Amino acid sequence: MSLSTHVKPISYLKANAAKIAAELKNDGEAYIITQNGEAAMVVQSVAEYEQTQETLAMLKMLTQSDKDIKQGNMHDAKTVLAQLRSRRGL
């Protein structure tokens, strides 16, 4: 991301909302919007937002898996498959 070209004041967002929306859709680079000289928000495309959310969900699952392993809350694949087969009557 090129922050130097994507940091804009809130007045720029207000005056150029359609242009920013088109740019976000095309190149996906987020904008940092400032208010009173300080960063106030990030504006990004829906696609980028969804990708970020999916990444966060995956990281949460990995963290939980790591905790489970450290706590010994795990089973080997052979045991799990045998249990699944038993439940299904296979």
Biopython code that builds the backbone (N, CA, C, O; Angstrom):
import numpy as np
from Bio.PDB.StructureBuilder import StructureBuilder

atoms = [
    (1, "MET", "N", (0.848, -1.174, 0.000)),
    (1, "MET", "CA", (0.000, 0.000, 0.000)),
    (1, "MET", "C", (0.892, 1.235, 0.000)),
    (1, "MET", "O", (1.892, 1.297, 0.716)),
    (2, "SER", "N", (0.523, 2.189, -0.793)),
    (2, "SER", "CA", (1.267, 3.440, -0.860)),
    (2, "SER", "C", (0.583, 4.463, 0.038)),
    (2, "SER", "O", (-0.264, 5.232, -0.417)),
    (3, "LEU", "N", (0.953, 4.469, 1.308)),
    (3, "LEU", "CA", (0.288, 5.356, 2.259)),
    (3, "LEU", "C", (0.421, 6.821, 1.908)),
    (3, "LEU", "O", (-0.502, 7.601, 2.146)),
    (4, "SER", "N", (1.555, 7.210, 1.345)),
    (4, "SER", "CA", (1.765, 8.633, 1.064)),
    (4, "SER", "C", (0.742, 9.185, 0.076)),
    (4, "SER", "O", (0.401, 10.366, 0.145)),
    (5, "THR", "N", (0.249, 8.363, -0.832)),
    (5, "THR", "CA", (-0.739, 8.850, -1.803)),
    (5, "THR", "C", (-2.164, 8.514, -1.390)),
    (5, "THR", "O", (-3.115, 8.948, -2.039)),
    (6, "HIS", "N", (-2.320, 7.751, -0.326)),
    (6, "HIS", "CA", (-3.652, 7.348, 0.109)),
    (6, "HIS", "C", (-4.015, 7.853, 1.497)),
    (6, "HIS", "O", (-4.873, 7.274, 2.163)),
    (7, "VAL", "N", (-3.375, 8.920, 1.936)),
    (7, "VAL", "CA", (-3.763, 9.604, 3.166)),
    (7, "VAL", "C", (-4.437, 10.893, 2.739)),
    (7, "VAL", "O", (-3.818, 11.751, 2.110)),
    (8, "LYS", "N", (-5.704, 11.023, 3.083)),
    (8, "LYS", "CA", (-6.489, 12.183, 2.638)),
    (8, "LYS", "C", (-7.321, 12.722, 3.797)),
    (8, "LYS", "O", (-7.711, 11.972, 4.691)),
    (9, "PRO", "N", (-7.590, 14.021, 3.776)),
    (9, "PRO", "CA", (-8.471, 14.594, 4.797)),
    (9, "PRO", "C", (-9.921, 14.200, 4.533)),
    (9, "PRO", "O", (-10.282, 13.827, 3.417)),
    (10, "ILE", "N", (-10.721, 14.287, 5.547)),
    (10, "ILE", "CA", (-12.122, 13.902, 5.427)),
    (10, "ILE", "C", (-12.847, 14.752, 4.380)),
    (10, "ILE", "O", (-13.795, 14.281, 3.752)),
    (11, "SER", "N", (-12.411, 15.988, 4.189)),
    (11, "SER", "CA", (-13.027, 16.841, 3.166)),
    (11, "SER", "C", (-12.815, 16.249, 1.767)),
    (11, "SER", "O", (-13.684, 16.370, 0.904)),
    (12, "TYR", "N", (-11.670, 15.614, 1.545)),
    (12, "TYR", "CA", (-11.408, 14.972, 0.252)),
    (12, "TYR", "C", (-12.370, 13.798, 0.063)),
    (12, "TYR", "O", (-12.894, 13.591, -1.031)),
    (13, "LEU", "N", (-12.596, 13.043, 1.114)),
    (13, "LEU", "CA", (-13.546, 11.927, 1.032)),
    (13, "LEU", "C", (-14.943, 12.439, 0.700)),
    (13, "LEU", "O", (-15.630, 11.875, -0.152)),
    (14, "LYS", "N", (-15.354, 13.492, 1.366)),
    (14, "LYS", "CA", (-16.684, 14.049, 1.116)),
    (14, "LYS", "C", (-16.832, 14.532, -0.328)),
    (14, "LYS", "O", (-17.868, 14.313, -0.955)),
    (15, "ALA", "N", (-15.805, 15.181, -0.846)),
    (15, "ALA", "CA", (-15.877, 15.764, -2.189)),
    (15, "ALA", "C", (-15.646, 14.734, -3.297)),
    (15, "ALA", "O", (-16.048, 14.957, -4.439)),
    (16, "ASN", "N", (-15.009, 13.618, -2.973)),
    (16, "ASN", "CA", (-14.613, 12.652, -4.011)),
    (16, "ASN", "C", (-15.050, 11.221, -3.705)),
    (16, "ASN", "O", (-14.365, 10.269, -4.078)),
    (17, "ALA", "N", (-16.171, 11.072, -3.039)),
    (17, "ALA", "CA", (-16.612, 9.740, -2.615)),
    (17, "ALA", "C", (-16.751, 8.771, -3.785)),
    (17, "ALA", "O", (-16.298, 7.631, -3.691)),
    (18, "ALA", "N", (-17.360, 9.194, -4.871)),
    (18, "ALA", "CA", (-17.556, 8.306, -6.024)),
    (18, "ALA", "C", (-16.213, 7.909, -6.635)),
    (18, "ALA", "O", (-16.014, 6.753, -7.009)),
    (19, "LYS", "N", (-15.308, 8.857, -6.733)),
    (19, "LYS", "CA", (-13.980, 8.579, -7.282)),
    (19, "LYS", "C", (-13.232, 7.586, -6.396)),
    (19, "LYS", "O", (-12.610, 6.646, -6.892)),
    (20, "ILE", "N", (-13.298, 7.799, -5.097)),
    (20, "ILE", "CA", (-12.622, 6.896, -4.163)),
    (20, "ILE", "C", (-13.239, 5.502, -4.241)),
    (20, "ILE", "O", (-12.516, 4.506, -4.240)),
    (21, "ALA", "N", (-14.551, 5.424, -4.308)),
    (21, "ALA", "CA", (-15.220, 4.119, -4.408)),
    (21, "ALA", "C", (-14.759, 3.370, -5.654)),
    (21, "ALA", "O", (-14.508, 2.166, -5.597)),
    (22, "ALA", "N", (-14.649, 4.065, -6.763)),
    (22, "ALA", "CA", (-14.189, 3.431, -8.006)),
    (22, "ALA", "C", (-12.741, 2.958, -7.878)),
    (22, "ALA", "O", (-12.406, 1.858, -8.318)),
    (23, "GLU", "N", (-11.888, 3.781, -7.280)),
    (23, "GLU", "CA", (-10.488, 3.397, -7.090)),
    (23, "GLU", "C", (-10.363, 2.185, -6.178)),
    (23, "GLU", "O", (-9.573, 1.279, -6.441)),
    (24, "LEU", "N", (-11.146, 2.174, -5.109)),
    (24, "LEU", "CA", (-11.113, 1.040, -4.185)),
    (24, "LEU", "C", (-11.539, -0.244, -4.885)),
    (24, "LEU", "O", (-10.958, -1.307, -4.670)),
    (25, "LYS", "N", (-12.551, -0.128, -5.717)),
    (25, "LYS", "CA", (-13.039, -1.303, -6.444)),
    (25, "LYS", "C", (-11.994, -1.793, -7.445)),
    (25, "LYS", "O", (-11.829, -2.998, -7.633)),
    (26, "ASN", "N", (-11.292, -0.864, -8.085)),
    (26, "ASN", "CA", (-10.323, -1.232, -9.121)),
    (26, "ASN", "C", (-8.990, -1.714, -8.574)),
    (26, "ASN", "O", (-8.496, -2.765, -8.984)),
    (27, "ASP", "N", (-8.403, -0.962, -7.655)),
    (27, "ASP", "CA", (-7.058, -1.349, -7.204)),
    (27, "ASP", "C", (-7.007, -1.878, -5.781)),
    (27, "ASP", "O", (-5.993, -2.447, -5.379)),
    (28, "GLY", "N", (-8.058, -1.708, -5.020)),
    (28, "GLY", "CA", (-8.136, -2.300, -3.694)),
    (28, "GLY", "C", (-7.304, -1.633, -2.612)),
    (28, "GLY", "O", (-7.336, -2.074, -1.463)),
    (29, "GLU", "N", (-6.561, -0.584, -2.943)),
    (29, "GLU", "CA", (-5.736, 0.066, -1.922)),
    (29, "GLU", "C", (-6.595, 0.953, -1.021)),
    (29, "GLU", "O", (-7.340, 1.811, -1.493)),
    (30, "ALA", "N", (-6.475, 0.728, 0.259)),
    (30, "ALA", "CA", (-7.271, 1.466, 1.235)),
    (30, "ALA", "C", (-6.802, 2.911, 1.359)),
    (30, "ALA", "O", (-5.671, 3.251, 1.011)),
    (31, "TYR", "N", (-7.691, 3.741, 1.858)),
    (31, "TYR", "CA", (-7.384, 5.137, 2.149)),
    (31, "TYR", "C", (-7.374, 5.336, 3.658)),
    (31, "TYR", "O", (-8.225, 4.802, 4.369)),
    (32, "ILE", "N", (-6.413, 6.099, 4.135)),
    (32, "ILE", "CA", (-6.397, 6.560, 5.519)),
    (32, "ILE", "C", (-7.018, 7.946, 5.491)),
    (32, "ILE", "O", (-6.516, 8.838, 4.808)),
    (33, "ILE", "N", (-8.095, 8.132, 6.219)),
    (33, "ILE", "CA", (-8.800, 9.418, 6.241)),
    (33, "ILE", "C", (-8.472, 10.117, 7.559)),
    (33, "ILE", "O", (-8.593, 9.544, 8.642)),
    (34, "THR", "N", (-8.052, 11.378, 7.426)),
    (34, "THR", "CA", (-7.700, 12.158, 8.610)),
    (34, "THR", "C", (-8.800, 13.158, 8.948)),
    (34, "THR", "O", (-9.564, 13.605, 8.093)),
    (35, "GLN", "N", (-8.842, 13.483, 10.226)),
    (35, "GLN", "CA", (-9.770, 14.510, 10.705)),
    (35, "GLN", "C", (-8.999, 15.343, 11.725)),
    (35, "GLN", "O", (-8.444, 14.814, 12.688)),
    (36, "ASN", "N", (-8.976, 16.632, 11.498)),
    (36, "ASN", "CA", (-8.194, 17.538, 12.354)),
    (36, "ASN", "C", (-6.729, 17.121, 12.415)),
    (36, "ASN", "O", (-6.089, 17.227, 13.461)),
    (37, "GLY", "N", (-6.207, 16.650, 11.298)),
    (37, "GLY", "CA", (-4.795, 16.296, 11.194)),
    (37, "GLY", "C", (-4.395, 14.948, 11.771)),
    (37, "GLY", "O", (-3.214, 14.600, 11.754)),
    (38, "GLU", "N", (-5.353, 14.181, 12.280)),
    (38, "GLU", "CA", (-5.054, 12.873, 12.853)),
    (38, "GLU", "C", (-5.817, 11.787, 12.111)),
    (38, "GLU", "O", (-6.932, 12.009, 11.638)),
    (39, "ALA", "N", (-5.205, 10.607, 12.015)),
    (39, "ALA", "CA", (-5.870, 9.482, 11.369)),
    (39, "ALA", "C", (-7.181, 9.189, 12.103)),
    (39, "ALA", "O", (-7.205, 9.056, 13.326)),
    (40, "ALA", "N", (-8.263, 9.092, 11.339)),
    (40, "ALA", "CA", (-9.576, 8.885, 11.939)),
    (40, "ALA", "C", (-10.228, 7.590, 11.487)),
    (40, "ALA", "O", (-10.988, 6.984, 12.242)),
    (41, "MET", "N", (-9.938, 7.153, 10.253)),
    (41, "MET", "CA", (-10.579, 5.944, 9.737)),
    (41, "MET", "C", (-9.813, 5.395, 8.550)),
    (41, "MET", "O", (-8.972, 6.063, 7.949)),
    (42, "VAL", "N", (-10.136, 4.164, 8.242)),
    (42, "VAL", "CA", (-9.619, 3.515, 7.041)),
    (42, "VAL", "C", (-10.822, 3.210, 6.164)),
    (42, "VAL", "O", (-11.818, 2.656, 6.631)),
    (43, "VAL", "N", (-10.726, 3.570, 4.906)),
    (43, "VAL", "CA", (-11.780, 3.276, 3.946)),
    (43, "VAL", "C", (-11.218, 2.254, 2.973)),
    (43, "VAL", "O", (-10.196, 2.491, 2.329)),
    (44, "GLN", "N", (-11.894, 1.116, 2.871)),
    (44, "GLN", "CA", (-11.415, 0.067, 1.981)),
    (44, "GLN", "C", (-12.587, -0.573, 1.258)),
    (44, "GLN", "O", (-13.743, -0.403, 1.645)),
    (45, "SER", "N", (-12.272, -1.311, 0.205)),
    (45, "SER", "CA", (-13.314, -1.965, -0.577)),
    (45, "SER", "C", (-13.916, -3.116, 0.222)),
    (45, "SER", "O", (-13.301, -3.625, 1.160)),
    (46, "VAL", "N", (-15.103, -3.511, -0.154)),
    (46, "VAL", "CA", (-15.766, -4.644, 0.487)),
    (46, "VAL", "C", (-14.936, -5.911, 0.289)),
    (46, "VAL", "O", (-14.807, -6.719, 1.209)),
    (47, "ALA", "N", (-14.380, -6.084, -0.892)),
    (47, "ALA", "CA", (-13.571, -7.277, -1.166)),
    (47, "ALA", "C", (-12.365, -7.343, -0.235)),
    (47, "ALA", "O", (-12.055, -8.409, 0.298)),
    (48, "GLU", "N", (-11.684, -6.219, -0.033)),
    (48, "GLU", "CA", (-10.542, -6.181, 0.877)),
    (48, "GLU", "C", (-10.985, -6.432, 2.316)),
    (48, "GLU", "O", (-10.306, -7.134, 3.066)),
    (49, "TYR", "N", (-12.113, -5.862, 2.694)),
    (49, "TYR", "CA", (-12.636, -6.069, 4.043)),
    (49, "TYR", "C", (-12.938, -7.546, 4.277)),
    (49, "TYR", "O", (-12.565, -8.107, 5.307)),
    (50, "GLU", "N", (-13.613, -8.171, 3.319)),
    (50, "GLU", "CA", (-13.944, -9.589, 3.452)),
    (50, "GLU", "C", (-12.685, -10.447, 3.536)),
    (50, "GLU", "O", (-12.620, -11.387, 4.328)),
    (51, "GLN", "N", (-11.691, -10.122, 2.721)),
    (51, "GLN", "CA", (-10.440, -10.871, 2.761)),
    (51, "GLN", "C", (-9.758, -10.710, 4.121)),
    (51, "GLN", "O", (-9.218, -11.675, 4.661)),
    (52, "THR", "N", (-9.781, -9.518, 4.664)),
    (52, "THR", "CA", (-9.208, -9.268, 5.980)),
    (52, "THR", "C", (-9.937, -10.082, 7.050)),
    (52, "THR", "O", (-9.308, -10.675, 7.926)),
    (53, "GLN", "N", (-11.262, -10.102, 6.971)),
    (53, "GLN", "CA", (-12.048, -10.862, 7.944)),
    (53, "GLN", "C", (-11.756, -12.362, 7.855)),
    (53, "GLN", "O", (-11.650, -13.038, 8.879)),
    (54, "GLU", "N", (-11.627, -12.874, 6.640)),
    (54, "GLU", "CA", (-11.298, -14.291, 6.452)),
    (54, "GLU", "C", (-9.919, -14.605, 7.014)),
    (54, "GLU", "O", (-9.721, -15.651, 7.633)),
    (55, "THR", "N", (-8.968, -13.708, 6.802)),
    (55, "THR", "CA", (-7.617, -13.900, 7.330)),
    (55, "THR", "C", (-7.641, -13.912, 8.859)),
    (55, "THR", "O", (-7.002, -14.756, 9.488)),
    (56, "LEU", "N", (-8.377, -12.979, 9.451)),
    (56, "LEU", "CA", (-8.485, -12.932, 10.909)),
    (56, "LEU", "C", (-9.129, -14.204, 11.459)),
    (56, "LEU", "O", (-8.692, -14.732, 12.482)),
    (57, "ALA", "N", (-10.163, -14.692, 10.783)),
    (57, "ALA", "CA", (-10.821, -15.926, 11.227)),
    (57, "ALA", "C", (-9.844, -17.099, 11.185)),
    (57, "ALA", "O", (-9.810, -17.917, 12.104)),
    (58, "MET", "N", (-9.052, -17.178, 10.118)),
    (58, "MET", "CA", (-8.064, -18.249, 10.004)),
    (58, "MET", "C", (-7.020, -18.144, 11.107)),
    (58, "MET", "O", (-6.643, -19.154, 11.701)),
    (59, "LEU", "N", (-6.556, -16.945, 11.383)),
    (59, "LEU", "CA", (-5.578, -16.752, 12.454)),
    (59, "LEU", "C", (-6.152, -17.138, 13.818)),
    (59, "LEU", "O", (-5.446, -17.703, 14.653)),
    (60, "LYS", "N", (-7.431, -16.834, 14.043)),
    (60, "LYS", "CA", (-8.075, -17.227, 15.294)),
    (60, "LYS", "C", (-8.143, -18.743, 15.414)),
    (60, "LYS", "O", (-7.907, -19.295, 16.489)),
    (61, "MET", "N", (-8.466, -19.419, 14.308)),
    (61, "MET", "CA", (-8.520, -20.883, 14.328)),
    (61, "MET", "C", (-7.143, -21.479, 14.600)),
    (61, "MET", "O", (-7.022, -22.444, 15.355)),
    (62, "LEU", "N", (-6.113, -20.912, 13.992)),
    (62, "LEU", "CA", (-4.753, -21.399, 14.225)),
    (62, "LEU", "C", (-4.335, -21.192, 15.677)),
    (62, "LEU", "O", (-3.698, -22.059, 16.275)),
    (63, "THR", "N", (-4.691, -20.052, 16.233)),
    (63, "THR", "CA", (-4.377, -19.777, 17.635)),
    (63, "THR", "C", (-5.087, -20.764, 18.552)),
    (63, "THR", "O", (-4.494, -21.281, 19.498)),
    (64, "GLN", "N", (-6.361, -21.023, 18.267)),
    (64, "GLN", "CA", (-7.113, -21.979, 19.083)),
    (64, "GLN", "C", (-6.533, -23.380, 18.940)),
    (64, "GLN", "O", (-6.447, -24.120, 19.920)),
    (65, "SER", "N", (-6.138, -23.743, 17.735)),
    (65, "SER", "CA", (-5.526, -25.057, 17.522)),
    (65, "SER", "C", (-4.231, -25.184, 18.310)),
    (65, "SER", "O", (-3.963, -26.227, 18.907)),
    (66, "ASP", "N", (-3.438, -24.138, 18.315)),
    (66, "ASP", "CA", (-2.182, -24.143, 19.057)),
    (66, "ASP", "C", (-2.447, -24.305, 20.551)),
    (66, "ASP", "O", (-1.738, -25.046, 21.232)),
    (67, "LYS", "N", (-3.463, -23.614, 21.061)),
    (67, "LYS", "CA", (-3.830, -23.741, 22.478)),
    (67, "LYS", "C", (-4.264, -25.170, 22.789)),
    (67, "LYS", "O", (-3.865, -25.742, 23.803)),
    (68, "ASP", "N", (-5.091, -25.747, 21.899)),
    (68, "ASP", "CA", (-5.564, -27.119, 22.096)),
    (68, "ASP", "C", (-4.399, -28.099, 22.142)),
    (68, "ASP", "O", (-4.377, -28.999, 22.982)),
    (69, "ILE", "N", (-3.443, -27.931, 21.254)),
    (69, "ILE", "CA", (-2.277, -28.812, 21.219)),
    (69, "ILE", "C", (-1.492, -28.689, 22.523)),
    (69, "ILE", "O", (-1.100, -29.695, 23.115)),
    (70, "LYS", "N", (-1.265, -27.452, 22.967)),
    (70, "LYS", "CA", (-0.511, -27.233, 24.207)),
    (70, "LYS", "C", (-1.229, -27.807, 25.424)),
    (70, "LYS", "O", (-0.586, -28.237, 26.382)),
    (71, "GLN", "N", (-2.568, -27.815, 25.387)),
    (71, "GLN", "CA", (-3.351, -28.345, 26.509)),
    (71, "GLN", "C", (-3.589, -29.850, 26.380)),
    (71, "GLN", "O", (-4.189, -30.467, 27.261)),
    (72, "GLY", "N", (-3.124, -30.426, 25.295)),
    (72, "GLY", "CA", (-3.304, -31.866, 25.092)),
    (72, "GLY", "C", (-4.692, -32.252, 24.610)),
    (72, "GLY", "O", (-5.057, -33.427, 24.657)),
    (73, "ASN", "N", (-5.466, -31.286, 24.151)),
    (73, "ASN", "CA", (-6.817, -31.547, 23.639)),
    (73, "ASN", "C", (-6.756, -31.913, 22.163)),
    (73, "ASN", "O", (-7.137, -31.127, 21.296)),
    (74, "MET", "N", (-6.275, -33.110, 21.896)),
    (74, "MET", "CA", (-6.150, -33.542, 20.506)),
    (74, "MET", "C", (-6.242, -35.057, 20.433)),
    (74, "MET", "O", (-6.062, -35.761, 21.426)),
    (75, "HIS", "N", (-6.524, -35.534, 19.242)),
    (75, "HIS", "CA", (-6.609, -36.962, 18.966)),
    (75, "HIS", "C", (-5.893, -37.219, 17.654)),
    (75, "HIS", "O", (-5.877, -36.366, 16.766)),
    (76, "ASP", "N", (-5.313, -38.380, 17.537)),
    (76, "ASP", "CA", (-4.651, -38.692, 16.278)),
    (76, "ASP", "C", (-5.709, -38.999, 15.214)),
    (76, "ASP", "O", (-6.839, -39.375, 15.526)),
    (77, "ALA", "N", (-5.322, -38.831, 13.981)),
    (77, "ALA", "CA", (-6.254, -38.975, 12.849)),
    (77, "ALA", "C", (-6.860, -40.375, 12.792)),
    (77, "ALA", "O", (-8.037, -40.528, 12.462)),
    (78, "LYS", "N", (-6.077, -41.382, 13.106)),
    (78, "LYS", "CA", (-6.560, -42.768, 13.052)),
    (78, "LYS", "C", (-7.737, -42.963, 14.008)),
    (78, "LYS", "O", (-8.735, -43.590, 13.654)),
    (79, "THR", "N", (-7.613, -42.422, 15.216)),
    (79, "THR", "CA", (-8.682, -42.544, 16.216)),
    (79, "THR", "C", (-9.933, -41.788, 15.773)),
    (79, "THR", "O", (-11.046, -42.305, 15.876)),
    (80, "VAL", "N", (-9.752, -40.593, 15.292)),
    (80, "VAL", "CA", (-10.894, -39.771, 14.857)),
    (80, "VAL", "C", (-11.621, -40.446, 13.702)),
    (80, "VAL", "O", (-12.850, -40.518, 13.707)),
    (81, "LEU", "N", (-10.887, -40.938, 12.719)),
    (81, "LEU", "CA", (-11.521, -41.610, 11.578)),
    (81, "LEU", "C", (-12.258, -42.863, 12.027)),
    (81, "LEU", "O", (-13.340, -43.152, 11.516)),
    (82, "ALA", "N", (-11.705, -43.601, 12.958)),
    (82, "ALA", "CA", (-12.373, -44.798, 13.475)),
    (82, "ALA", "C", (-13.677, -44.422, 14.173)),
    (82, "ALA", "O", (-14.690, -45.101, 14.010)),
    (83, "GLN", "N", (-13.651, -43.342, 14.950)),
    (83, "GLN", "CA", (-14.869, -42.877, 15.625)),
    (83, "GLN", "C", (-15.932, -42.438, 14.619)),
    (83, "GLN", "O", (-17.111, -42.747, 14.786)),
    (84, "LEU", "N", (-15.519, -41.725, 13.585)),
    (84, "LEU", "CA", (-16.471, -41.285, 12.554)),
    (84, "LEU", "C", (-17.081, -42.479, 11.824)),
    (84, "LEU", "O", (-18.285, -42.511, 11.569)),
    (85, "ARG", "N", (-16.245, -43.458, 11.489)),
    (85, "ARG", "CA", (-16.744, -44.653, 10.806)),
    (85, "ARG", "C", (-17.734, -45.392, 11.697)),
    (85, "ARG", "O", (-18.761, -45.874, 11.221)),
    (86, "SER", "N", (-17.428, -45.482, 12.992)),
    (86, "SER", "CA", (-18.308, -46.154, 13.924)),
    (86, "SER", "C", (-19.658, -45.466, 14.012)),
    (86, "SER", "O", (-20.696, -46.128, 14.009)),
    (87, "ARG", "N", (-19.654, -44.153, 14.087)),
    (87, "ARG", "CA", (-20.896, -43.377, 14.154)),
    (87, "ARG", "C", (-21.746, -43.555, 12.906)),
    (87, "ARG", "O", (-22.975, -43.550, 12.970)),
    (88, "ARG", "N", (-21.088, -43.708, 11.791)),
    (88, "ARG", "CA", (-21.802, -43.841, 10.513)),
    (88, "ARG", "C", (-22.137, -45.302, 10.195)),
    (88, "ARG", "O", (-22.795, -45.593, 9.197)),
    (89, "GLY", "N", (-21.683, -46.201, 11.041)),
    (89, "GLY", "CA", (-21.946, -47.608, 10.832)),
    (89, "GLY", "C", (-21.156, -48.195, 9.676)),
    (89, "GLY", "O", (-21.628, -49.113, 9.005)),
    (90, "LEU", "N", (-19.983, -47.686, 9.441)),
    (90, "LEU", "CA", (-19.138, -48.164, 8.341)),
    (90, "LEU", "C", (-18.104, -49.151, 8.826)),
    (90, "LEU", "O", (-17.309, -49.653, 8.031)),
]
sb = StructureBuilder()
sb.init_structure("model")
sb.init_model(0)
sb.init_chain("A")
sb.init_seg("    ")
for serial, (resi, resn, name, xyz) in enumerate(atoms, 1):
    if name == "N":
        sb.init_residue(resn, " ", resi, " ")
    sb.init_atom(name, np.array(xyz, "f"), 0.0, 1.0, " ", f" {name:<3s}", serial, name[0])
structure = sb.get_structure()
